[in-house]
C-alpha cells in the first residue's frame, strides 16, 4: 500500500485516460484528495466525482495531463512562474495546486493573494 493517496489517485487517473477510459474508480481516498478534485472540477479538468459504497468514482472533463509534485516544494509567491514553466506545457494552460495557510488554491489565486505554500499537484 502506498503512502501518498493523492499521487496514486492522479497516477491512476492518467493511466485510465491513456487507456481511453472516461472515468476511474478508486478504493483509497482522503479529504486532501477530495479538495484537490474539487479544485480540478472548478477548473473543468474533472467533470464529476462521487463517493459511493466506499469507492470514489471520478469522471474526466477536459483533462490532458495531471500528476503530483514530488517533493512538495515550499515556494514563495514570487516563484510560481518558475514552477509553472517547469510543470505546465504553456503559459496560460493548466493549474498548479498549492497548499497555503488559507487552504488549497490554484497558483494564480495564491499569486494574487501573495501567499506562498507547498506545491501539491498540477492539471492541464
PyMOL commands that set and color helices and strands:
alter all, ss='L'
color gray80, all
select helices_A, chain A and resi 5-18+31-43+77-87+107-112
alter helices_A, ss='H'
color red, helices_A
select strands_A, chain A and resi 23-26+46-52+55-60+66-68+74-75+95-100+103-106+117-123
alter strands_A, ss='S'
color yellow, strands_A
deselect
rebuild
show_as cartoon
